[in-house]
Amino acid sequence: MINYPSDIYERTKLYLRVMEEIKYRIKYLNENLDSLSGAGVKYEVCTLQLRHICELIAMSCIVSQGDFTTYKSLNKEYSPSKIFYTLEKLNRDFFPVDVVIKRESDQIFYARGNNKKSISRIELQSLWSRSGDALHRASLNKFLRNVTIPKTHFDKIVKDRDSIVELMKSHSIKTIDSNLWIHAV
């Protein structure tokens, strides 16, 4: 039997564990971008990491909301689009937003940022879909169309990675618990 987090503290702890995994995957992605591997393998490994990161962000949205019984189907779902569609019914502000931290005296304030470089919900869904197309290229026709991986593909990976990092480095996510937010900085 799986023990789902039962309160906001356990959910926050799990949320932060998911954020840690995202950091490790970004580090692994960076190491692969710098590697001397063949372009095809490097592209697939980096794309796979981006896809998993999209799924982890979607999972973190489920964790932050904490309703593991009403939407039991989400506990086995990995498609960000399907997860986000369902969560929006529960809390329309379920997706993380970038924040700016302000300190005054002994107080810390979080203000919603306006970082245009942060990945949005729609961009994340699109990235996840594109990554599936890129990874499922095992048919002969797809393979022959993509014999060489153009440099622009890697430029896009870097851009996608950077937009994820911009969001993850300092963000908040609203929970279903009235006005409680989880802040990750």
Buried (B, 14 or more C-beta within 10 A) or exposed (E): EEEBBEEBEBBBEBBEEBBEBBEEBBEBBBEBBEEEBEBBEBBBBBBBBBBBBBBBBBBBBBBBBBBBEEBEEBEEBBBBBBBBEBBBEBBEBBBBBBBEEEEEEEEEEBEEBEBEEBBEBEBBBBBBBBBEEBBEBEEEEEEEEBEEBEEEBBEBBEEBBEBBBBBBBBBBBBBBBEEBBBBBE
